[in-house]
């Protein structure tokens, strides 16, 4: 179970704002880093098993009937990515401590960062496809928050929206692809999926599933043609760029391709799509990076290029190419994260990232310059650095592939060309920033940053050197275990030696470095050539596309939503009638074979009252108070009908809801006109009457046909298993708190959210109170009669006693938390009506918002507690006990869940009604008040 803590521990970092406010910035950084450091330590303890080729899996059942479970796996690939996520993440925490200014909310930044770290760990460690997707979408949301952290920056907001739109759309495609894979395999368990490669590749749905999964991967990893969002995300703070856009988030798509490599790779379709996409991205990113004047812009396009290189390797379909891809993932994360942090230091200490102004910084910050130059040399593939080793492996694999048949020679040529541009833009980064004359009009006088701000870069640059000099010793085991997880079998022989002899791959490296220097030397001619082409701002294009979509959506919305409730109901019922028409027309006889109940006087009277009350509601709908009374009669008759047909739980619930609803509507009607104007012409009334009669006849026929036929019902299962499975004889309550407790939990969560939303809407509402009725008569000044006050106070203890009784007996007899909560709410509402809000406020000091949160939390803790005993979420525990003088009694854990339901229902109902009732007082809140 310790495996669960690796992705969950960083989630504790969302508490960072508390440390920031009370303990200062430095302590906030250390407090935030504690949980990820502990997670990293836990993972390192499992390194020996992972390096032996073992796959560690921890699983907790969630919804077993649907095959849903919380499952995490740690193999070589997951270990590699988790190491990058946690290791570089800890360095970013330290770096951000010095990068962020005192005006920035460090606690909020760390909270967003830890949320993202949790999501990324969830992706790489998930052993369930749907779980993986949930964490995938969580990265999109958390990255949106991080990119737009400087929300007063327009570029940041637009870049965040673009990233969210592109990666979110890719996430939807990924979901569809994962569902198809689950359908093909018959399971969403990743371990089973990875073992079913032949089944997936041989299925007719394989091409569709492959394209959908690759769309998710390509959008997240900024592959052509979805690369345009990444450069605009550089408006984020540099710690975000160094973490998300070099080492983690953009690697999520790469991880996805590597993770599904055993199941999806090995076909011609995979090779063509992935190889060509990677090749196009590699060239486009390398070429474009050379012309960017912004430091982070250059690094952004170089990141795109290197992501394309890794994608190209994964697309080749050979085992050694996959190993080279994994090796470059490691190397790219180290040198690119350090380069982004170096760029952040330069921006932080000079006030600009424009390379046309940043010249000669060597003499101002030699330490930072040395670190940046080593990292840039690694990016260029200079020997004795880690980037050189993976680039050599890349060149060697391009020479051995046969992707394009007789045209396959083009791939090593184009790969060399991309390497030429890589050397050129790396040389430009070094020479233009640290040499090339003197600085030009810098906003600040450049100097070295604080000592500990350089420590993360020093560690990463040190790794670039160590891996370049001792690759087998430093990353040999890590690379082997990750390769074993990707290839899904034996790992072929490969060499991590610095020297492989004088071969064609080395010649390609020498040519790339020589031509890169030549291109940089003649860069002005190349800049002049590039200036002939109009520069397209992807941000403006994206915004224009979004605006076109919005305008189209508005036109469609205005066509269907014209503000007429009659039209909405007409369209709804017509569509239902069309779907029901075919089976009804094919039905020979309406009456089924089920024996019908005999008609008696009570049922007949109730039916007549129900019909007349409904008709009266329609006739007097313009007189709102009368129509409310007739409508309440309908609800009352429905409650009696439930009781008549032996459904006391539903009867109690309907009756309680009816009381609360009538009170709510009366409060609302107090501020509305007492009578609505006549708007419908006689012809329209006749039309609507005809439509209502037709639709009513169809639904009556449908209901009669269903009720007179026998069908297979699930009720027998619940009745038979209510006592042995849930410990209660009241099947309805056992269903709510056990069998379908997750549904109930979702309902109270929605109820709480709705109540909070309504509270926010009406809290500052200023509504004029009517001074009289429709005929001009003033309302009485005695709005709280003494008789009503006296009776309400007398009824309150009795109502609360009844509520407690209904609550406690609910597991075995009609009742439960929901009904008891409504009874309690009605009893307290009666006090509001009898005494007024101003009288209740000092006597009932309850924060209903906190009460809602406590109720939902109690229910959630009850469900999570089941996991401690390896049971599905919200599984009830019950047993029988004996006490002197009391005798034997039953105790079930479901009562705690029901208590959460009770508190939530009471608090949500009162939050709405009490604050709506506040509008009827002379009090007008000027600030947000909490009740």
WOJOQUI-V336709 format. One record per pair of residues at least 24 apart in sequence whose C-alpha atoms are under 7 Angstrom apart, sorted by the first residue. I is the first residue (numbers start at 1). J is the second residue. Records with the same first field share a line. If there is no record, write none. Layout:
I: J, J
This chain:
1: 58
3: 58
4: 72
5: 39
6: 39, 42, 43
7: 118, 121, 122
8: 118
9: 35, 36, 39
10: 35, 36, 114, 117, 118
11: 114, 115, 118
13: 110, 111, 114
14: 111, 114, 115
15: 111
16: 107, 110, 111
17: 107, 108, 111
20: 106, 107
25: 97, 106
26: 97
29: 93, 94, 97
32: 110
33: 90, 93
36: 86
40: 86
50: 75, 76, 481
51: 76, 477, 478, 481
53: 481
60: 870
61: 871, 872
62: 872, 873
63: 872
71: 126, 127, 128
72: 125, 126, 127
73: 125, 126, 127
74: 125
75: 485
76: 481, 482, 484, 485
77: 482, 485, 486
78: 124, 125
80: 478, 482
81: 124
82: 121, 124
84: 247
85: 117, 248
89: 243
91: 456
92: 239, 243
95: 453, 456
96: 239
98: 453
112: 142, 145, 146
115: 142
116: 142, 143
127: 189, 190, 191
128: 188, 189, 190
129: 178, 188, 189, 190
133: 175
137: 168, 171
140: 164, 167, 168
146: 236, 240
147: 233, 235, 236, 240
148: 236
149: 236
155: 235
156: 233, 235, 236
159: 232, 233, 235
160: 233
162: 229
163: 229, 233
166: 219
167: 219, 220
170: 215, 216, 219
171: 216
173: 212, 213, 215, 216
174: 212, 213, 215, 216
176: 212
177: 209, 210, 212, 213
180: 209
181: 209
193: 263
194: 260, 262, 263
196: 263
197: 262, 263, 264
200: 263
201: 264
210: 264
217: 253, 254, 256, 257
218: 253
220: 250, 252, 253
221: 250, 251, 252, 253, 254, 307
222: 250, 304
223: 277, 278, 281, 308
224: 277, 280, 281
227: 304
228: 538
230: 300
231: 297, 300, 301
234: 296
238: 340, 341, 344
239: 341
241: 340
242: 337, 340, 341
243: 337
246: 303, 333, 336, 337
247: 333, 337
254: 311
258: 486
259: 486
261: 486
262: 486, 487, 488
265: 317
266: 317
270: 315
271: 315, 316, 317, 403
274: 311, 312, 315
275: 311, 312, 315, 316
278: 308, 309, 311, 312
279: 308, 309, 312
281: 305, 308
282: 306, 308, 309, 418
283: 418
286: 418, 421, 422
287: 421
289: 425
290: 421, 424, 425
291: 527
293: 354, 355, 356
294: 353, 354, 355
295: 343, 353, 354, 355
296: 340, 343
316: 401, 403
319: 487
321: 397
323: 483
324: 390, 393, 394
327: 390, 479
328: 390
331: 386, 387
334: 460, 464
335: 375, 378, 379, 460, 461, 464
338: 375, 457, 460, 461
339: 372, 375, 376
341: 457
342: 368, 372
345: 449
349: 444, 446, 447, 449
350: 442, 443, 444, 445, 446
351: 442, 443, 444
355: 432, 433
357: 439, 440, 441, 442
358: 432, 433, 439, 440
359: 432, 433, 434, 435, 436, 437, 438, 439
360: 433, 434, 435, 436, 437, 438, 439
361: 433, 434, 435
362: 434, 435
364: 446, 447
365: 447, 448
369: 434
371: 458, 461
373: 430
374: 461
375: 461
376: 426
377: 426
379: 426
380: 422, 423, 426
384: 468, 469
385: 464, 465, 467, 468, 469
386: 464, 465, 467, 468
389: 468, 498
392: 505, 506
395: 505
396: 505
416: 508, 512
419: 512
420: 512, 513, 515, 516
421: 516
423: 513, 516
424: 516, 517, 519, 520
428: 520
471: 496
472: 496
573: 695
590: 705
591: 705, 708
592: 705, 708, 709
593: 708, 709
594: 708, 709, 710
596: 708
606: 637
610: 634, 637
622: 675, 676
623: 674, 675, 676
624: 674, 675
632: 658, 662
648: 814
649: 814, 815
652: 819
653: 819
656: 822, 823
660: 826
664: 913
667: 916, 917
671: 769, 770
674: 774
726: 876
727: 878
728: 811, 812
729: 811, 812, 813
730: 811, 812, 813, 814
733: 810, 811, 816
734: 811
737: 894, 897, 898
738: 874, 875, 876
741: 874
745: 859
748: 901, 904
749: 856
751: 908
752: 852, 904, 908
755: 908, 911, 912
758: 912
759: 911, 912, 915
762: 916
763: 915, 928
764: 925, 926
767: 919
769: 920
784: 834, 835
788: 834
789: 834, 835
792: 830, 831, 834
796: 827
799: 824, 827
800: 824
816: 898
817: 898, 899, 901, 902
818: 901, 902, 905
820: 902
821: 902, 903, 905, 906
822: 905, 906
824: 906
825: 906, 909, 910
837: 917, 918
846: 931
847: 930, 931
848: 907, 911, 931
851: 903, 904, 907
852: 903, 904, 907, 908
855: 900, 901, 903, 904
856: 900, 904
858: 897, 900
859: 896, 897, 900, 901
862: 896, 897
